[in-house]
Amino acid sequence: MASFNPLARILEDNKLSGPNYVDWKRNLTIVLRAAKVYYVLTTVAPKVPDDNATNEEKGKYNKWLEDDDMAKCYILASMTNVLQHQHQGLPTATDMMANIKEMFGEQNRTARFITMKSLVSTKMVEGTPVREHMLKMMGFLNELDVLGAFFDAESQIDIILASLPQPFDTFVLNYNMNKLEVTLSELLNMLQSAEDLLKRNRKSAFVVEGNVPKAPKSKGKGNKKKGMGSKKHTPKVVKNKGGFKKKKSQGNDGCFHCGKTGHWKRNCRSYLESLKKGKPSEGIQGN
C-alpha cells in the first residue's frame, strides 16, 4: 500500500470532471505506467483458457485479469462520483476508456491537433542548446502518445532530425548513411557530443583566423619618384614667330631672301619685284 499512496494522491488532485479530460488522461497514464498495468489498455485481452490449457496459459490469463481490475480501480478513483456510477459496471478498463473518450473525445482531438502542429513546426534555433530542443520535442511526442497519436521509433527520430539547423547537416547525413537505430535518450547524448564538436571547431577556426598576419597597406601605386615620373621628358620645340623655317645660308654674303650667293637681300631681284607688286617678303629676314 505504500506504493499506492503517491499514485492515489496524483489521481485525487486531478479527478476527471469533463473540461479537464486531456490533463486527466495524461496523469492517469503516468499512474497506470508506474503501476505497470498500462499494457491492459494497449493489448488484446487473452482468451479464456479451456480445460486443456497449460498452467502457464492459465497464469497469464489470471495475471491479466488482476492487472485489468487494478487499472479499473485507478480509473474509477480518478473520477467524480457521477462519472463513477456511469462506468463502474463496464467489464474492462478498455471499455471504460472508450466510453470516456466518446464523452469527452472532442477535447482530445483538439489537443492532439494543437500538439501535432507544435511538433512539426518547431525548429531548433541555431545557437540554442540542443538538449533543450530535444527535451521539448520529446515532450511533444509523449503528449501525442497520451492523446492517442502513434509514431514508431524511426518516425520519431526522423521528426527530430528534420528539426535541426544547418550546422547539424553532417551529423544527420552520417546518421542516415550508417543506418543507425537508437532511442531518443541515446540520440540526445549523440547530439550533445556533436554540439560540443561543433563548438570546438568554431573556436579553432576563430583562433586561426585571428592569427593571420595582415598585409601592409600600400600608400600608392608603385614607388615612383617625384619629378620625372613614368612619363618621358620631352623638350619644348620653339618655333619662330614668323612661322617659317630658316634656310641655312652658304656664306656670309648670301642673300637672306632667296638664299643664293653673290648678292645681298637689298640687291635681290626677286625681293625687289615683290616690293613692286606689293607682296610681303617670304624670304629670310635680315640683310
Rosetta blueprint (number, residue, H / E / L):
1 M L
2 A L
3 S L
4 F H
5 N H
6 P H
7 L H
8 A H
9 R H
10 I H
11 L H
12 E H
13 D H
14 N L
15 K L
16 L E
17 S L
18 G L
19 P L
20 N L
21 Y H
22 V H
23 D H
24 W H
25 K H
26 R H
27 N H
28 L H
29 T H
30 I H
31 V H
32 L H
33 R H
34 A H
35 A L
36 K L
37 V L
38 Y H
39 Y H
40 V H
41 L H
42 T L
43 T L
44 V L
45 A L
46 P L
47 K L
48 V L
49 P L
50 D L
51 D L
52 N L
53 A L
54 T L
55 N H
56 E H
57 E H
58 K H
59 G H
60 K H
61 Y H
62 N H
63 K H
64 W H
65 L H
66 E H
67 D H
68 D H
69 D H
70 M H
71 A H
72 K H
73 C H
74 Y H
75 I H
76 L H
77 A H
78 S L
79 M E
80 T L
81 N H
82 V H
83 L H
84 Q H
85 H H
86 Q H
87 H H
88 Q L
89 G L
90 L L
91 P L
92 T L
93 A H
94 T H
95 D H
96 M H
97 M H
98 A H
99 N H
100 I H
101 K H
102 E H
103 M H
104 F H
105 G H
106 E H
107 Q H
108 N H
109 R H
110 T H
111 A H
112 R H
113 F H
114 I H
115 T H
116 M H
117 K H
118 S H
119 L H
120 V H
121 S H
122 T L
123 K L
124 M L
125 V L
126 E L
127 G L
128 T L
129 P L
130 V H
131 R H
132 E H
133 H H
134 M H
135 L H
136 K H
137 M H
138 M H
139 G H
140 F H
141 L H
142 N H
143 E H
144 L H
145 D H
146 V H
147 L L
148 G L
149 A L
150 F L
151 F L
152 D L
153 A H
154 E H
155 S H
156 Q H
157 I H
158 D H
159 I H
160 I H
161 L H
162 A H
163 S L
164 L L
165 P L
166 Q H
167 P H
168 F H
169 D H
170 T H
171 F H
172 V H
173 L H
174 N H
175 Y H
176 N H
177 M H
178 N L
179 K L
180 L L
181 E L
182 V L
183 T L
184 L H
185 S H
186 E H
187 L H
188 L H
189 N H
190 M H
191 L H
192 Q H
193 S H
194 A H
195 E H
196 D H
197 L H
198 L H
199 K H
200 R H
201 N H
202 R H
203 K H
204 S H
205 A H
206 F H
207 V H
208 V H
209 E H
210 G H
211 N L
212 V L
213 P L
214 K L
215 A L
216 P L
217 K L
218 S L
219 K L
220 G L
221 K L
222 G L
223 N L
224 K L
225 K L
226 K L
227 G L
228 M L
229 G L
230 S L
231 K L
232 K L
233 H L
234 T L
235 P L
236 K L
237 V L
238 V L
239 K L
240 N L
241 K L
242 G L
243 G L
244 F L
245 K L
246 K L
247 K L
248 K L
249 S L
250 Q L
251 G L
252 N L
253 D L
254 G L
255 C L
256 F L
257 H L
258 C L
259 G L
260 K L
261 T L
262 G L
263 H L
264 W L
265 K H
266 R H
267 N H
268 C L
269 R H
270 S H
271 Y H
272 L H
273 E H
274 S H
275 L H
276 K H
277 K H
278 G L
279 K L
280 P L
281 S L
282 E L
283 G L
284 I L
285 Q L
286 G L
287 N L
